[in-house]
Amino acid sequence: MEPDLSIAQSLKVAFLSAFAGCFLSTIIFCCGILATADGMFSFKGIIAVQMWGALVGAMALLFSIPAALILGTALHCILTLQVAANPKSYAVLFALIGAAVGWIIFLVMFSDGLGSTIEMAKYACPFYGAGVAGIMPLTAAWLNKSIDLP
């Protein structure tokens, strides 16, 4: 099936990938906190991780939607045929670009503070950027039905 080359399709891919990437990244982020932090397997710890996940996920969504709509739409418009031909390898390339954009967002927005929130943002910004951008080619392939995803 030939991929749709319209800007509207690229906007739809970018918007859906921002939501899907943030959701998936938040789940992985919360599981990472549960696995690495001491004392998080209590009832209070699990509630705290869920609250942190909701807060970090909401902030990531606020940054991811504009970044995906601006950068992701442009990349998808330019590379639509190449992405449709090999979405899994472009997912890695887009994830690297997303991690770099996430690091830039961290440097611009969060690097001048102190404390555990800033330390968490140092890892969360590139992680969420990679998650949102990396899922974009897979979302495009799913919408175009050009490959069967597992």
PyMOL commands that place a pseudoatom at each C-alpha (Angstrom):
pseudoatom trace, name=CA, resn=MET, resi=1, chain=A, elem=C, hetatm=0, pos=[0.000, 0.000, 0.000]
pseudoatom trace, name=CA, resn=GLU, resi=2, chain=A, elem=C, hetatm=0, pos=[1.355, 3.428, -0.956]
pseudoatom trace, name=CA, resn=PRO, resi=3, chain=A, elem=C, hetatm=0, pos=[1.764, 5.840, 2.001]
pseudoatom trace, name=CA, resn=ASP, resi=4, chain=A, elem=C, hetatm=0, pos=[-0.284, 9.019, 2.172]
pseudoatom trace, name=CA, resn=LEU, resi=5, chain=A, elem=C, hetatm=0, pos=[1.952, 11.998, 1.310]
pseudoatom trace, name=CA, resn=SER, resi=6, chain=A, elem=C, hetatm=0, pos=[-0.264, 14.785, 2.684]
pseudoatom trace, name=CA, resn=ILE, resi=7, chain=A, elem=C, hetatm=0, pos=[0.619, 17.241, 5.429]
pseudoatom trace, name=CA, resn=ALA, resi=8, chain=A, elem=C, hetatm=0, pos=[-2.604, 16.299, 7.219]
pseudoatom trace, name=CA, resn=GLN, resi=9, chain=A, elem=C, hetatm=0, pos=[-1.408, 12.685, 7.422]
pseudoatom trace, name=CA, resn=SER, resi=10, chain=A, elem=C, hetatm=0, pos=[1.973, 13.835, 8.755]
pseudoatom trace, name=CA, resn=LEU, resi=11, chain=A, elem=C, hetatm=0, pos=[0.251, 15.964, 11.399]
pseudoatom trace, name=CA, resn=LYS, resi=12, chain=A, elem=C, hetatm=0, pos=[-1.901, 13.009, 12.416]
pseudoatom trace, name=CA, resn=VAL, resi=13, chain=A, elem=C, hetatm=0, pos=[1.170, 10.771, 12.691]
pseudoatom trace, name=CA, resn=ALA, resi=14, chain=A, elem=C, hetatm=0, pos=[3.012, 13.375, 14.783]
pseudoatom trace, name=CA, resn=PHE, resi=15, chain=A, elem=C, hetatm=0, pos=[0.060, 13.958, 17.119]
pseudoatom trace, name=CA, resn=LEU, resi=16, chain=A, elem=C, hetatm=0, pos=[-0.632, 10.260, 17.659]
pseudoatom trace, name=CA, resn=SER, resi=17, chain=A, elem=C, hetatm=0, pos=[3.036, 9.487, 18.190]
pseudoatom trace, name=CA, resn=ALA, resi=18, chain=A, elem=C, hetatm=0, pos=[3.271, 12.227, 20.840]
pseudoatom trace, name=CA, resn=PHE, resi=19, chain=A, elem=C, hetatm=0, pos=[0.457, 10.613, 22.814]
pseudoatom trace, name=CA, resn=ALA, resi=20, chain=A, elem=C, hetatm=0, pos=[1.589, 7.023, 22.274]
pseudoatom trace, name=CA, resn=GLY, resi=21, chain=A, elem=C, hetatm=0, pos=[5.244, 7.839, 22.959]
pseudoatom trace, name=CA, resn=CYS, resi=22, chain=A, elem=C, hetatm=0, pos=[4.453, 9.715, 26.169]
pseudoatom trace, name=CA, resn=PHE, resi=23, chain=A, elem=C, hetatm=0, pos=[2.167, 6.940, 27.380]
pseudoatom trace, name=CA, resn=LEU, resi=24, chain=A, elem=C, hetatm=0, pos=[4.725, 4.214, 26.669]
pseudoatom trace, name=CA, resn=SER, resi=25, chain=A, elem=C, hetatm=0, pos=[7.616, 6.270, 28.077]
pseudoatom trace, name=CA, resn=THR, resi=26, chain=A, elem=C, hetatm=0, pos=[5.652, 7.004, 31.260]
pseudoatom trace, name=CA, resn=ILE, resi=27, chain=A, elem=C, hetatm=0, pos=[4.988, 3.307, 31.829]
pseudoatom trace, name=CA, resn=ILE, resi=28, chain=A, elem=C, hetatm=0, pos=[8.675, 2.466, 31.337]
pseudoatom trace, name=CA, resn=PHE, resi=29, chain=A, elem=C, hetatm=0, pos=[9.719, 5.458, 33.475]
pseudoatom trace, name=CA, resn=CYS, resi=30, chain=A, elem=C, hetatm=0, pos=[7.471, 4.383, 36.376]
pseudoatom trace, name=CA, resn=CYS, resi=31, chain=A, elem=C, hetatm=0, pos=[8.648, 0.775, 36.153]
pseudoatom trace, name=CA, resn=GLY, resi=32, chain=A, elem=C, hetatm=0, pos=[12.246, 2.037, 36.202]
pseudoatom trace, name=CA, resn=ILE, resi=33, chain=A, elem=C, hetatm=0, pos=[11.604, 4.063, 39.344]
pseudoatom trace, name=CA, resn=LEU, resi=34, chain=A, elem=C, hetatm=0, pos=[9.941, 1.087, 41.022]
pseudoatom trace, name=CA, resn=ALA, resi=35, chain=A, elem=C, hetatm=0, pos=[12.856, -1.164, 40.113]
pseudoatom trace, name=CA, resn=THR, resi=36, chain=A, elem=C, hetatm=0, pos=[15.677, 1.167, 41.132]
pseudoatom trace, name=CA, resn=ALA, resi=37, chain=A, elem=C, hetatm=0, pos=[14.416, 3.176, 44.125]
pseudoatom trace, name=CA, resn=ASP, resi=38, chain=A, elem=C, hetatm=0, pos=[14.442, 1.688, 47.607]
pseudoatom trace, name=CA, resn=GLY, resi=39, chain=A, elem=C, hetatm=0, pos=[11.152, 1.221, 49.434]
pseudoatom trace, name=CA, resn=MET, resi=40, chain=A, elem=C, hetatm=0, pos=[8.880, 1.806, 46.445]
pseudoatom trace, name=CA, resn=PHE, resi=41, chain=A, elem=C, hetatm=0, pos=[7.051, -1.513, 46.617]
pseudoatom trace, name=CA, resn=SER, resi=42, chain=A, elem=C, hetatm=0, pos=[4.915, -0.334, 49.514]
pseudoatom trace, name=CA, resn=PHE, resi=43, chain=A, elem=C, hetatm=0, pos=[1.418, 1.051, 49.035]
pseudoatom trace, name=CA, resn=LYS, resi=44, chain=A, elem=C, hetatm=0, pos=[2.635, 4.621, 49.588]
pseudoatom trace, name=CA, resn=GLY, resi=45, chain=A, elem=C, hetatm=0, pos=[5.560, 4.094, 47.228]
pseudoatom trace, name=CA, resn=ILE, resi=46, chain=A, elem=C, hetatm=0, pos=[3.376, 2.819, 44.409]
pseudoatom trace, name=CA, resn=ILE, resi=47, chain=A, elem=C, hetatm=0, pos=[0.970, 5.744, 44.850]
pseudoatom trace, name=CA, resn=ALA, resi=48, chain=A, elem=C, hetatm=0, pos=[3.911, 8.184, 44.858]
pseudoatom trace, name=CA, resn=VAL, resi=49, chain=A, elem=C, hetatm=0, pos=[5.336, 6.651, 41.672]
pseudoatom trace, name=CA, resn=GLN, resi=50, chain=A, elem=C, hetatm=0, pos=[1.949, 6.904, 39.980]
pseudoatom trace, name=CA, resn=MET, resi=51, chain=A, elem=C, hetatm=0, pos=[1.681, 10.559, 40.980]
pseudoatom trace, name=CA, resn=TRP, resi=52, chain=A, elem=C, hetatm=0, pos=[5.224, 11.253, 39.707]
pseudoatom trace, name=CA, resn=GLY, resi=53, chain=A, elem=C, hetatm=0, pos=[4.374, 9.395, 36.522]
pseudoatom trace, name=CA, resn=ALA, resi=54, chain=A, elem=C, hetatm=0, pos=[1.237, 11.468, 35.992]
pseudoatom trace, name=CA, resn=LEU, resi=55, chain=A, elem=C, hetatm=0, pos=[3.138, 14.705, 36.617]
pseudoatom trace, name=CA, resn=VAL, resi=56, chain=A, elem=C, hetatm=0, pos=[6.117, 13.807, 34.437]
pseudoatom trace, name=CA, resn=GLY, resi=57, chain=A, elem=C, hetatm=0, pos=[3.872, 12.350, 31.726]
pseudoatom trace, name=CA, resn=ALA, resi=58, chain=A, elem=C, hetatm=0, pos=[1.720, 15.493, 31.625]
pseudoatom trace, name=CA, resn=MET, resi=59, chain=A, elem=C, hetatm=0, pos=[4.785, 17.739, 31.418]
pseudoatom trace, name=CA, resn=ALA, resi=60, chain=A, elem=C, hetatm=0, pos=[6.283, 15.522, 28.719]
pseudoatom trace, name=CA, resn=LEU, resi=61, chain=A, elem=C, hetatm=0, pos=[3.058, 15.717, 26.751]
pseudoatom trace, name=CA, resn=LEU, resi=62, chain=A, elem=C, hetatm=0, pos=[3.114, 19.525, 26.972]
pseudoatom trace, name=CA, resn=PHE, resi=63, chain=A, elem=C, hetatm=0, pos=[6.598, 19.556, 25.442]
pseudoatom trace, name=CA, resn=SER, resi=64, chain=A, elem=C, hetatm=0, pos=[6.139, 16.586, 23.106]
pseudoatom trace, name=CA, resn=ILE, resi=65, chain=A, elem=C, hetatm=0, pos=[3.083, 17.762, 21.205]
pseudoatom trace, name=CA, resn=PRO, resi=66, chain=A, elem=C, hetatm=0, pos=[4.644, 20.998, 19.892]
pseudoatom trace, name=CA, resn=ALA, resi=67, chain=A, elem=C, hetatm=0, pos=[8.005, 19.341, 19.219]
pseudoatom trace, name=CA, resn=ALA, resi=68, chain=A, elem=C, hetatm=0, pos=[6.356, 16.440, 17.390]
pseudoatom trace, name=CA, resn=LEU, resi=69, chain=A, elem=C, hetatm=0, pos=[4.084, 18.746, 15.406]
pseudoatom trace, name=CA, resn=ILE, resi=70, chain=A, elem=C, hetatm=0, pos=[6.932, 21.035, 14.350]
pseudoatom trace, name=CA, resn=LEU, resi=71, chain=A, elem=C, hetatm=0, pos=[9.915, 18.707, 13.940]
pseudoatom trace, name=CA, resn=GLY, resi=72, chain=A, elem=C, hetatm=0, pos=[8.143, 15.392, 13.464]
pseudoatom trace, name=CA, resn=THR, resi=73, chain=A, elem=C, hetatm=0, pos=[5.766, 16.665, 10.815]
pseudoatom trace, name=CA, resn=ALA, resi=74, chain=A, elem=C, hetatm=0, pos=[8.635, 18.165, 8.845]
pseudoatom trace, name=CA, resn=LEU, resi=75, chain=A, elem=C, hetatm=0, pos=[10.714, 14.982, 9.077]
pseudoatom trace, name=CA, resn=HIS, resi=76, chain=A, elem=C, hetatm=0, pos=[7.752, 12.805, 8.168]
pseudoatom trace, name=CA, resn=CYS, resi=77, chain=A, elem=C, hetatm=0, pos=[6.835, 15.005, 5.179]
pseudoatom trace, name=CA, resn=ILE, resi=78, chain=A, elem=C, hetatm=0, pos=[10.389, 14.913, 3.865]
pseudoatom trace, name=CA, resn=LEU, resi=79, chain=A, elem=C, hetatm=0, pos=[11.024, 11.217, 4.489]
pseudoatom trace, name=CA, resn=THR, resi=80, chain=A, elem=C, hetatm=0, pos=[7.570, 9.652, 4.013]
pseudoatom trace, name=CA, resn=LEU, resi=81, chain=A, elem=C, hetatm=0, pos=[8.543, 7.192, 1.296]
pseudoatom trace, name=CA, resn=GLN, resi=82, chain=A, elem=C, hetatm=0, pos=[11.801, 6.182, 2.980]
pseudoatom trace, name=CA, resn=VAL, resi=83, chain=A, elem=C, hetatm=0, pos=[10.082, 5.735, 6.360]
pseudoatom trace, name=CA, resn=ALA, resi=84, chain=A, elem=C, hetatm=0, pos=[7.352, 3.621, 4.759]
pseudoatom trace, name=CA, resn=ALA, resi=85, chain=A, elem=C, hetatm=0, pos=[9.981, 1.411, 3.122]
pseudoatom trace, name=CA, resn=ASN, resi=86, chain=A, elem=C, hetatm=0, pos=[11.864, 0.669, 6.359]
pseudoatom trace, name=CA, resn=PRO, resi=87, chain=A, elem=C, hetatm=0, pos=[10.092, 2.012, 9.463]
pseudoatom trace, name=CA, resn=LYS, resi=88, chain=A, elem=C, hetatm=0, pos=[12.003, -0.021, 12.047]
pseudoatom trace, name=CA, resn=SER, resi=89, chain=A, elem=C, hetatm=0, pos=[15.405, 1.366, 11.097]
pseudoatom trace, name=CA, resn=TYR, resi=90, chain=A, elem=C, hetatm=0, pos=[13.980, 4.897, 10.862]
pseudoatom trace, name=CA, resn=ALA, resi=91, chain=A, elem=C, hetatm=0, pos=[12.544, 4.402, 14.355]
pseudoatom trace, name=CA, resn=VAL, resi=92, chain=A, elem=C, hetatm=0, pos=[16.122, 4.166, 15.647]
pseudoatom trace, name=CA, resn=LEU, resi=93, chain=A, elem=C, hetatm=0, pos=[17.186, 7.272, 13.704]
pseudoatom trace, name=CA, resn=PHE, resi=94, chain=A, elem=C, hetatm=0, pos=[14.142, 9.243, 14.866]
pseudoatom trace, name=CA, resn=ALA, resi=95, chain=A, elem=C, hetatm=0, pos=[14.748, 8.092, 18.467]
pseudoatom trace, name=CA, resn=LEU, resi=96, chain=A, elem=C, hetatm=0, pos=[18.280, 9.469, 18.345]
pseudoatom trace, name=CA, resn=ILE, resi=97, chain=A, elem=C, hetatm=0, pos=[16.992, 12.772, 16.964]
pseudoatom trace, name=CA, resn=GLY, resi=98, chain=A, elem=C, hetatm=0, pos=[14.293, 12.825, 19.650]
pseudoatom trace, name=CA, resn=ALA, resi=99, chain=A, elem=C, hetatm=0, pos=[16.822, 12.185, 22.411]
pseudoatom trace, name=CA, resn=ALA, resi=100, chain=A, elem=C, hetatm=0, pos=[18.923, 15.102, 21.136]
pseudoatom trace, name=CA, resn=VAL, resi=101, chain=A, elem=C, hetatm=0, pos=[15.871, 17.370, 21.064]
pseudoatom trace, name=CA, resn=GLY, resi=102, chain=A, elem=C, hetatm=0, pos=[14.949, 16.171, 24.575]
pseudoatom trace, name=CA, resn=TRP, resi=103, chain=A, elem=C, hetatm=0, pos=[18.447, 17.029, 25.793]
pseudoatom trace, name=CA, resn=ILE, resi=104, chain=A, elem=C, hetatm=0, pos=[18.153, 20.507, 24.253]
pseudoatom trace, name=CA, resn=ILE, resi=105, chain=A, elem=C, hetatm=0, pos=[14.779, 20.977, 25.982]
pseudoatom trace, name=CA, resn=PHE, resi=106, chain=A, elem=C, hetatm=0, pos=[16.411, 19.951, 29.270]
pseudoatom trace, name=CA, resn=LEU, resi=107, chain=A, elem=C, hetatm=0, pos=[19.257, 22.429, 28.774]
pseudoatom trace, name=CA, resn=VAL, resi=108, chain=A, elem=C, hetatm=0, pos=[16.891, 25.267, 27.936]
pseudoatom trace, name=CA, resn=MET, resi=109, chain=A, elem=C, hetatm=0, pos=[14.178, 24.621, 30.514]
pseudoatom trace, name=CA, resn=PHE, resi=110, chain=A, elem=C, hetatm=0, pos=[15.560, 22.710, 33.486]
pseudoatom trace, name=CA, resn=SER, resi=111, chain=A, elem=C, hetatm=0, pos=[19.343, 22.919, 33.749]
pseudoatom trace, name=CA, resn=ASP, resi=112, chain=A, elem=C, hetatm=0, pos=[19.543, 25.992, 36.011]
pseudoatom trace, name=CA, resn=GLY, resi=113, chain=A, elem=C, hetatm=0, pos=[17.939, 24.401, 39.081]
pseudoatom trace, name=CA, resn=LEU, resi=114, chain=A, elem=C, hetatm=0, pos=[19.077, 22.048, 41.805]
pseudoatom trace, name=CA, resn=GLY, resi=115, chain=A, elem=C, hetatm=0, pos=[17.614, 19.009, 43.445]
pseudoatom trace, name=CA, resn=SER, resi=116, chain=A, elem=C, hetatm=0, pos=[16.152, 15.639, 42.610]
pseudoatom trace, name=CA, resn=THR, resi=117, chain=A, elem=C, hetatm=0, pos=[13.603, 17.049, 40.145]
pseudoatom trace, name=CA, resn=ILE, resi=118, chain=A, elem=C, hetatm=0, pos=[16.360, 18.468, 37.990]
pseudoatom trace, name=CA, resn=GLU, resi=119, chain=A, elem=C, hetatm=0, pos=[18.312, 15.221, 38.286]
pseudoatom trace, name=CA, resn=MET, resi=120, chain=A, elem=C, hetatm=0, pos=[15.230, 13.307, 37.138]
pseudoatom trace, name=CA, resn=ALA, resi=121, chain=A, elem=C, hetatm=0, pos=[14.629, 15.736, 34.249]
pseudoatom trace, name=CA, resn=LYS, resi=122, chain=A, elem=C, hetatm=0, pos=[18.207, 15.198, 33.055]
pseudoatom trace, name=CA, resn=TYR, resi=123, chain=A, elem=C, hetatm=0, pos=[17.297, 11.604, 32.229]
pseudoatom trace, name=CA, resn=ALA, resi=124, chain=A, elem=C, hetatm=0, pos=[13.583, 11.994, 31.530]
pseudoatom trace, name=CA, resn=CYS, resi=125, chain=A, elem=C, hetatm=0, pos=[13.845, 14.640, 28.786]
pseudoatom trace, name=CA, resn=PRO, resi=126, chain=A, elem=C, hetatm=0, pos=[16.043, 12.611, 26.411]
pseudoatom trace, name=CA, resn=PHE, resi=127, chain=A, elem=C, hetatm=0, pos=[14.166, 9.426, 27.317]
pseudoatom trace, name=CA, resn=TYR, resi=128, chain=A, elem=C, hetatm=0, pos=[10.770, 10.902, 26.484]
pseudoatom trace, name=CA, resn=GLY, resi=129, chain=A, elem=C, hetatm=0, pos=[12.168, 12.557, 23.360]
pseudoatom trace, name=CA, resn=ALA, resi=130, chain=A, elem=C, hetatm=0, pos=[13.485, 9.215, 22.155]
pseudoatom trace, name=CA, resn=GLY, resi=131, chain=A, elem=C, hetatm=0, pos=[10.206, 7.499, 22.984]
pseudoatom trace, name=CA, resn=VAL, resi=132, chain=A, elem=C, hetatm=0, pos=[8.018, 10.005, 21.179]
pseudoatom trace, name=CA, resn=ALA, resi=133, chain=A, elem=C, hetatm=0, pos=[10.230, 10.336, 18.110]
pseudoatom trace, name=CA, resn=GLY, resi=134, chain=A, elem=C, hetatm=0, pos=[11.074, 6.654, 17.947]
pseudoatom trace, name=CA, resn=ILE, resi=135, chain=A, elem=C, hetatm=0, pos=[7.468, 5.602, 17.820]
pseudoatom trace, name=CA, resn=MET, resi=136, chain=A, elem=C, hetatm=0, pos=[6.677, 8.028, 14.982]
pseudoatom trace, name=CA, resn=PRO, resi=137, chain=A, elem=C, hetatm=0, pos=[7.788, 5.782, 12.057]
pseudoatom trace, name=CA, resn=LEU, resi=138, chain=A, elem=C, hetatm=0, pos=[5.965, 2.839, 13.619]
pseudoatom trace, name=CA, resn=THR, resi=139, chain=A, elem=C, hetatm=0, pos=[2.823, 4.944, 13.982]
pseudoatom trace, name=CA, resn=ALA, resi=140, chain=A, elem=C, hetatm=0, pos=[3.124, 6.018, 10.363]
pseudoatom trace, name=CA, resn=ALA, resi=141, chain=A, elem=C, hetatm=0, pos=[3.521, 2.404, 9.262]
pseudoatom trace, name=CA, resn=TRP, resi=142, chain=A, elem=C, hetatm=0, pos=[0.543, 1.375, 11.348]
pseudoatom trace, name=CA, resn=LEU, resi=143, chain=A, elem=C, hetatm=0, pos=[-1.616, 4.152, 9.897]
pseudoatom trace, name=CA, resn=ASN, resi=144, chain=A, elem=C, hetatm=0, pos=[-0.513, 3.337, 6.364]
pseudoatom trace, name=CA, resn=LYS, resi=145, chain=A, elem=C, hetatm=0, pos=[-0.768, -0.413, 6.999]
pseudoatom trace, name=CA, resn=SER, resi=146, chain=A, elem=C, hetatm=0, pos=[2.492, -0.811, 5.080]
pseudoatom trace, name=CA, resn=ILE, resi=147, chain=A, elem=C, hetatm=0, pos=[3.954, -3.371, 7.491]
pseudoatom trace, name=CA, resn=ASP, resi=148, chain=A, elem=C, hetatm=0, pos=[2.607, -5.816, 10.017]
pseudoatom trace, name=CA, resn=LEU, resi=149, chain=A, elem=C, hetatm=0, pos=[3.761, -4.752, 13.444]
pseudoatom trace, name=CA, resn=PRO, resi=150, chain=A, elem=C, hetatm=0, pos=[4.097, -7.407, 16.167]
for i in range(1, 150): cmd.bond("trace and resi %d" % i, "trace and resi %d" % (i + 1))
show_as sticks, trace
zoom trace
